[in-house]
């Protein structure tokens, strides 16, 4: 299998590490970005680690500028990847965490929604390039996976699925369920539908917060959710799920989704943005790509409506059929007050300009407060 990595930031680097360590001898890797010298240095470290284990990695690096759609399409066409992984962004979501705590807490209240242009702009370009090739390529994205795919789906440019977010807390939940029921984790299956709003609240406060969600636990295939003390179980999560700056769990989520897609087995994993849907769902691989696996009694339409409500709490009021994004007034008001940035609606054709303005306003703000 040919696997193309577009960009190699903090998250992308660790996804690459896991993929190479687990897939050496089976896959051919190409890592592409604007700084091939850095990419060569970074990928060489992982390649040497793999060689220490007696394996022979097949890795190459090349130049690719996501902003240049035609050039990106030519690079993709030449390599003909079966799968692309990307988490390209103009500014990582963790950037505001470097601010003094009061400023960070104020900006964090805006939620991820108003910051969407910073990730959507580059992902939009990349997906245009993928479409230009005419190739059938699986695309995994770590860039605003709960929201970006549901915008791009309106113009048939959504990645296959996102990775991370709600998926990252599933192992901790399964472990907590196993302890409560005094059973093995292998016997327990969790079916969780919810937006990143739910995951963030569980990880930081130990409660699911205001966003609707669906949570079902199966023990040997039987629904045992009613036997659980959910409040007590959820309250244990912040102690083990502090904000993850290493991104290792997110990288493992990408590997789990990769396995589900490529092996097409019956194992259920979780992912945000599968098939361009808002929020996260249980999924498994199938012959046609990805299958959403919902608990008995929950329809896909109901699951989508729940996640659209979570999306509103994230700061995105709605997404029109042409891909125009309307931002929630209360969330955007925070960026207007702090950064002087105010975007009420954003047609896809304007995403690049809004991304440039938001980045400039943020950097001006950093200069003022530093």
N, C-alpha and C positions, 0 to 999 in steps of 0.2 A: 504494500500500500504506500502511495505517495502522500506525505503529510506536509503541508505548508504552514509555517508560522508567520503571521504578519505582525511585526512589532515584537519586542522582547523586553517589556517593562518588568515591574516587580512580580505581578501575577503571571504574565506570559512566560517569564523565565522559569518559574517553578512548575508550570504546566509542562514546559519543554523538558525539564529535568525528569519528571515522572514518566512522561511518554517515552523518552529515550531509554531510561533505565528499564522500563517494562517491555519495550518493543524492539530493542536492538536485534538485528538479524531478520526481523519480519518487515520492517518499514524503512523507507527512504525519506529523509528529512531535508527540507529546504527552509532556511530561516531568512526572512526578507525584511528590510527596513531601510531607513535613510542613512544609517551609519554602519556599513558593512564591517569596518575595522572593529568596532565595538562588538558587533554580533559574532564575529569570528573569535574574538577573545573570550566572550562569555560562553559560547557553545563549546569551545575547546575545553573549558574546565569540566563540563559535564561529560564530554567525550572521553577525556582522560580518566574520569572516575569509572566510566563504563569499561574502559580498557583494563583498569585495575582488576575488574571482575572477570577478565578473560574474554570479553566480547568485542566485536568489531562494529562500531557504529558507522552508519552511512549518513553523514551530515555535510551540507554545503550551505553557504551564505551568499546573498546577492542583494543588490540595491533595488529598493521599491519605495516609491513615494505615493502613499495612499491618495494624496491630493490630486495626483495625475492619473485620471481614470484610464486613459488609453494605455499609458505605460504599465500600470498595474495589470490591466487585462492581458497585455502581451506577456508579462512575466508569468501570470497564472496559466495562460495558454501553453507556454513553452514547457512548464513543469507538469501540467495536467494532474493536479492533486486530486486525490479521492476525498480528502478532508482538509479544511482550513481551520486553524484556530487563531482567534484574534481577541485582544482586549485593548485595542488602540483607543486612546483618549487624548484630548488636548490638555486636560488637567485631571489627575486622579481624584477620586472622591475623598481620599484621605488627606488631601492638601490642607483643608481647613483645620484639621486636627493639630497642625503645627502652629496655629495661632494661639495667643494667650487664652486661657480657659474661658473667661467671660465672653470673648468674641467668638470663639469656637461654638460655645453653647447657643449663642444668639443665632449664628448662621445655620447651625444644625437644625434649628426649629423650622427652617424653610422646607426641610425634606429634600429628597433627591430630585423631585420633579422639575423645579425651576432651573436646575443645573444641567438638564438633559441636552441642550445644544452642544456641550463640550464633548460628549461621547457620540451623540447621534450624527454630528457633522462628518466625522471620519468613517463611521460604520456605513453611512449612506453612500459615501464615495466607493468604499470597498465593495459593497453589494452591487453597485452599478457595474463595477469592473467584472465581478463574477458573472453577472448576467450577460455582459458583452461577449464573454467567451463562448456562451452556448453550452458549456459543460455542465454535467450533473454532479455538483459538488456539495458534500455535507459541510455546513459551516457552523462551528461552535463559537459563541461569543460571550466574553465576560464583561462587555461594555453595557452598563445599565440594562441588564437582561430582562428585568421585570417590565420595562417600559419601552425601550428602543424597538424591540421586535414588533410590538403591537402597533407602533407608528409605521414602520416599514412594510408591515403586512398589507397596509392599505394600497400600496403601489406594487405589490407582489415582489418585494425585495427583502423579506424577513430572513434572518439566519434560520438554520434548521432548529436550533434551540440555544438558550443561554445556559450558563452554569453558575453554581454557587448560590448565594443568598439563602433562601429557606432550606435548600438542600444541605447547607452546612450544619444545621442544627439537628438533622435527622439522626445521626449516630448517637448524639447525647440523649435524645429523646428515647431511642430504642433501649439504650442502657438504663435509663431511669425507669422505663416500663418493666424491663426485665427484673430490676431490683424490687419494684413494688409487687410484682406477681411471683417473684422467686422462681423465675423460669430462665431458660437460656435465651440469649439474644437471637440465636438461629431460629427459634420457634416463633419469633415476633415479627409481624409486618405492619408498618405504619403507612397509612394513606392520608396525606396532609395536603390540603388545598388552601393556599393563602398567598397574599401579596407580601413583598419584602417588609411592609409595615408590620406585619404579624411577627416575622422572624426577628426584626430589629427589636421590637418590644420584648419578646421572649428572651432574647440574648442579653439585653441590658437591664430589664426590669423584672423579669420572671413572670410576666403576665402577657397575654396575647394582645392587649391594647384594645383600641376601638374598632379596628378593621374586622369585618366578618371573615370567617374561615370554616373549614370542615376538617375535623380530626377524627380518624377512625383507627383503632388498633385491632388487628387480627391475631389470634393465637391459634396456631394450627388451622388457619382458615376460618375460624369462628370469631365473630365480633365480640370483643370483651371490653369495649370502651367503658361500659357502664360499671365495670368492676374497679376502675381506676379513680384515684383521687387526683384529678387533673391539676387542681390548684396547688397541691403539695408538690406534685411532680414538676410542674412548670417553674415553681419557685426555686428549684435547685439549679436551673440552667445558667444564671449569670455567674455562678461560682466557677464554672468550667468553660464558659463561652464568652470570655472577655473579648473586647474588640480585637480582631485578628489582624495584626499588621504584617505577619509573615506570609499570609495568604496560602498557607500549606493546605488547609482544609478545602479552600476553594479549588486549588489545583487538583486535589483528590476527587472533588466533585466532577471536574472535567474528565478525569480518567474513568470514573464510573459511568458517565454518560457515553464516553467513547466506547467502552465495552458493551454497553446496552445496544448501541447503534451497530457496531461492527459484528458482534457475536449473535445478535438477534435472539437472545435467550429469554426465558420467562422472568428473569430477575427484575423486580421493580426498583427503580431509583427515582429521585425527584430532580426536577429542573425547572428553572424559570423561563418563560417565553417559548415553550415548545410550539412549533408550527405558527409562530407569530401571535400567540395568545398572551393576554396580560397576566402577570403574576405567575405563581408556580403550581405544579401539578405532579402527581405520581405518573411516571411514564415507563414504558418498556419498548425495546426495539422490536420491529416487525418487518416483514418483507417489503413493505411500502415506505418504511422510514421510522416514524415514532407513533406509538399508540398511547393515548391518554387512558389511564386506569383509574376509574372513580369508584368510590364505595357504593354499595347498594342504596338506591333511593335518591342519589344525587345525579342530576342531569348535567351535561356539559354547559348548557345555557345558564343554569343556576350557578355553576362554578365560575363561569366567566363574569356573571353579574357581581358575585362576591369580590372577585379580583379587580373589577372596575371600580368598586367602592374603595378598595384599598389603594387603587391608583389615584383616586381623588384625594385621599388623605396624604398621599405622597406628594401632591401638589399639581397633579394633572387633572383638570376638570373633565375634559373629554377629548376625543380624537375623532375628527371628521373622516368621512369616507375617502377624501382626497389626501389624507395624511396631515392636515392642519391640526396643530396641537393648541388647545386652549388651557392656559394655566390657571390654577385656583388663586383667586384674588388674595386671600389671606396669606398664602404661602409666598406669593410673589412680592407682597408688601414688605416682607422681611429683607429681601435683596434690594428693593427700592430704597428702603430706609438706610441700609448699611452701605451698599455699594453704589447707589444711584442708578441701578439697572432695573428696567421695567419692561417686561415683554408679556403682554396679555395673550397674544395669539401668534403662532409661528407656522406659516406655510412651509412645507418641505423645501421649496425653492429658496427660502430665506434663511435656512438653518445655518449655513456657513457664516453669513453676516452676523447673525445673533451670537454665534459661538465666538467670533472675533471680539465683538463688543463686550460680552460677558467676561472673557479672559482679560481684556484690557482694563475693565472696571475693577476686577478682582485684584490685579497686579497694582493698580493705583491705590486701592484700599490697603494692601499689604505695605506699600511704601509709606502710607500715612501713619499706620499704627506701629511700624517697626522702629 
